[in-house]
Amino acid sequence: MTLDPAQPSLIAVKGLSKQFDLSPPWWARLLTGAQRRVLKAVDDVTFDIPRGKTLGLVGESGCGKSTVARCVTNLMVPTSGRVDFNFGGAVEPSTALSPEGRRKVQMIFQDPYSSLNPRWPISKTIAEPLKVFGLKTSRAEIRDEVRLLLETVGLHADDAHKYPHQFSGGQRQRICIARALACRSEFLVLDEPTSALDVSVQAQILNVMLELQARLHLTFLFISHDLSVIFQMSDYVGVMYLGRLVEIGPTAEVFRRPRHPYTQLLLQTVPRTNLVGQIRAPLSGEVPSPIKPPGGCSFHPRCPHVMDVCRSVAPKQTQSGAELVACHLAAG
């Protein structure tokens, strides 16, 4: 399913899987008879993102969201599947991107301070991509571009000489955004970019991102566990559980009428004034181990609507309205 057939997709992820071998060394297995232990962090994930739009990935901690982000940006090599980019020319796989393609794919991390070099002034941090990719050559051009980028993200041009420890958390995240924009990026992966910030600062950063997306026609993969942030930022939303994409579709449609039981239970956790005083069904149980996932539907041990078929047969994604849902209940 293409999220928006009327618009070309900038990125297409097909059958993405990532496994980690946690087995003891071969000699230890030989002596003790231990079995191989394989963790399936991501299991057959498929989606695409139209150019200029945002796909939000949401789910509980450990569901594989950040692993998807790292595979998409080629920080991790997927075990199987592929990620293709289309920047207006030929389609390029993520594992063989041209230097021009690598420049256009950037990632903004959860902790801005840990992703900045504490020994470099901000001017050097932002200027580094300009030099590496040859976007600006003379010192005057680089200085002017750095000042312009700082002003673009809401900082003062005179902040260029300061160091990361002299800024607040929100200001550091703005610096990381400026560094990504210095690459003339077209696709940004935002991995929990505001979860470490105060609520008021979160709103400022999100507004900056939305403004820049509209102005520069950027495409976002936005990862968060906060459904209210996902609703504000995303055109489409994908819900992940235990490494699998259980539901994906337009954000407004998913929030209005969620089809998958896991999505329904997640949305019940969002505070709403019209539900004050009503009893909500809690999301019971713990997420099963990805090393030893349950058979059939991975959500069946916690699902309030579990059927016999759920325990033995893994559901396939089926069309349900404008969404794709991996659930026997939705398919029936």
N, C-alpha and C positions, 0 to 999 in steps of 0.2 A: 504494500500500500504506500502510495506517495501522499505525504501530508497535504500538499497543495499542488494538484496536477497543472494548475494554471501558471505556476512559477517554477523556474528551473531550480534544482537542488544544488547547493554549494557543496554539501558533503553527503555521502551515502555510505552507511555502515551496513554490512551484510554478513550475517552469521558470525558475529564477533564472539570469540571465546578466549578466556585466559585461565590457564591452570598453573598451580604452583606445586611442585613436587616436594612434599615435606617428609619423605621417607628417610629412615635411618640409612647410613652408608651400607653398601652391598654386603660388606663383611659382617656388619652387625645383624643384618637380616638373615644372613646365612647361619650365624651362631644361635640366634634367638628364635628364628622362624617367624619373625615379624613380617607383616604384609606391607606393601607399598601404600603410602598415604598421599592422596592427591586432593588438593583443595581447588574446587571449581569456583573461582572468584566471579567470573562472567561466563554465562552459558547461552550461546546462540542468540545474541542480541542484534536486532536489525532495526534501523530507523534511517530517516533522511531529514535534512533541515533545508527548507527553501531559503534562497538568498535574501538577506535582510531581515530574517525572522529569528525568533528565539525558541529553542526547545529546552524546557526545564526537566531535569531528572530529579525525582524525589523518591525517598524510601528511608527505612530505618538504617542506622549505622551498621556497616558491614555488608550492605546489600550489593556492593560492587560499583557504586556510582563513580568513585574516584579512580578505580581501575579502568573503567570505560574512558574516563578523561585522559588518563596516561597512555592508553592504547591509541586513542584518536590522535594525540599529539606526538606519537612515536617515542614517548619516554619509556614505554614498555612495548616489547614485540608481542603481538597476540599469538596465542597457540594455534588458532585457526580463524578463518574469516578474513575480511578485508575492509579497508577504509579508503574510499576514493574521494578526491577533491576535484571540483570543476571551477576554476577561477576565471572562466570565460574563454578558455582555449581548450586544449586536449585534457581529457580526464587523467589525473595522476594518482597512483596509489600512495598512501601515506609512507610506505616503506621505501619508496623511490622518488620522493619529491625533489624537484629541481631546487637550486638555491633560491630562486624567485618564489617557489611555492612554500619553502620552509619559512621564508620571511613573513609570509602572509598568515601563518598559523602561530598564534601566541597563546600563552596560558597565564592566568592571574590566580595566585594561590591564596589559601585561607589566611595564613599569617604573613602580612606584608613585611614585617621586620626581618623574619628569617630569610626572605627572598631578596633582601637588599644587602649589599656589601657595606658593613659598618665603617670600613676604612676609606670608602670613596665618598666624596661630596656628591650631592644629587646631580650636579651638572655632568660629572663623569659617568654616572649610572645611566642617565638618559642619552648621553652622547654615544655610548658604546655601540648600540645597534646602528646608528647613523654611520659610524666608521666601519664597522664590520661588513655591512651590506653596501658600502659605497654610496649611500644616499646623499651625503654631503661631504665635501672634501676640505674646503678652507676652514680655518679656525673661526672666522667671522660668520660664515654660514652656519656652522655647528652651534655657535653661541646664540645666534638669533633663533635657530630652530628650537633649541632647548628652552629658551625664554618663552617662545610661542606655545610650546607644548605644556609648560607649567601653567600658563594663563588659560589654556584650553580646558584643563581639568580643575580650574578654580583655585590655583595657588598663585602666589606673587612671583614675578620674574626674579626678584632679588633673592628668593629662597634658593637659587641654584647653588650658592656657595656653602650651604648648610649640610650637615650630616644627618643620617637617618635618626639618630637618638634625639635630635632636636625637634622632631615632629611628633604629633599625636598619631594614634592608630589610623584614624580616618585620613589624615594627611599622607601617611605612608602608603595607604592603598591608592590614593590619587596619584602618587609618584609611580607606583607600579603600573597604573593605567597609562600614564604618560609614556613610560618606557615601552609598553606594548604598542602604543600608537606611533612611536618613533619608527617602528619597523614598517609603517604603512600597511598594517595588518588588515585583513578582511574577515578573518574568523578568530574569535576569542573563546577560549574555554575558561569559564569562571567557576572555580571549585570552592564553594562556600566563601565567597569573597567578603561577606559582611558578618559572618557568624561570630567573629571575635570583636565586633564593634558594639558600642552603645546603640540603643534603638534610634535615637535622634540622628546619630551619625550614619547609621545604616540607611535611613531614608535619604540623606544627602548623597551618599555614594550611589544608591540605586537610581536616583534622579539624574546624576551625572552620566551614568551608563546609558540610560534611556535617551537622553539628549544627544549623546555622541552616536548612538546607534542610528537615530533618525537623521542626523547631520551627515554621517559618513557612510551610511548604508552598510553597517556591520552585521555579521551573523554571529549569534551567540549559542553556545551550549552552556546552560546555566544549571549548576548543581547545588542543591540545597535540601535540607531536611525541614525547612520552614515553609509550610504550604501557603501562608499569606504572602511571603516573598515571591514564591513561584507564581501565584495568581497575578501579582503586580507586574512581574517581569516577562512572563512567557506567553507566546502565541500558541504554543503546543506544550503538552505535558506528557512525560513518560513515567510510569510508576514501576519501580524495580523492587523485586523481592527475591532474596537468596540468589542473586546473580542473573535473574531472568526479568525480562520486560513483560509485566503481566497486563498492562493497559497503556495505550497511547492514543492521543487524539487532541483535538482543539481544546485549549484550556477551559474556555467557557462551557463547552459541552461536558467535559469530564467533571467539572465542579458542580454543574447543574444536575447531571444524572450519571453518577459513577456506576459502571457495570460490574466491576470486579469486587468481590467481598472485601478484599484487602484495601482497595481504594475507598470503599464506603466507610470502613472502620477508621482509616486515616483521617478522612474529612470530618468525622465526628469529634476529633480532637481539636479542631479549630474553634476558638472561642467566637460565639455569635450571640448577639443580644436577643435574637428571637428564640433562642433555645434556653434562656435563663430559667432555672427551676425544673427543666426536663431531665429525666434520667437517661443517661447515655450508656450504651453497652461498651464496656472497656475492651481494649485489645489485649486479650489474655494470652498467657504462655510466653515462651521465649523463642527467638529465632533459632531454628535447628542448625546444627553444625554444617557448614558447607563442605566439610571433609566427609561427612556421612549424611547426606541429605535424604529426606524421606522419599519413598517410592511414589510414583504417580504425580499428582499435583504437589508441589513443594509447600503449599500453604494449607494443605488439608488438616494437619494437626491442630491448627488454630482457627479454622474456618467454622463459622456458626451454621453454614448451609452444606456441610460436607455430605457427599453421597458415596455409595460403594465404589462407583467408577473412579472417583477422585483418588482413592487409595492405591489404584493399580495402573491407571493410564494417565500419562502426562498430557494435559490439554494443549491443543494447537491454537495459534492465534486465528480468530475468526472475526469477520466484519460484523460490527454491531452499531448501526447508525453511522456516525462519522468517525468511529473509533475502531481500533483493533483490540480485542480482549482475549486473553488466554485463560478461559474458564469454561468448564463443562456446563455450568448453570446458564451462562450467557449464550452458549452454543445451542442449548436445548430450548 
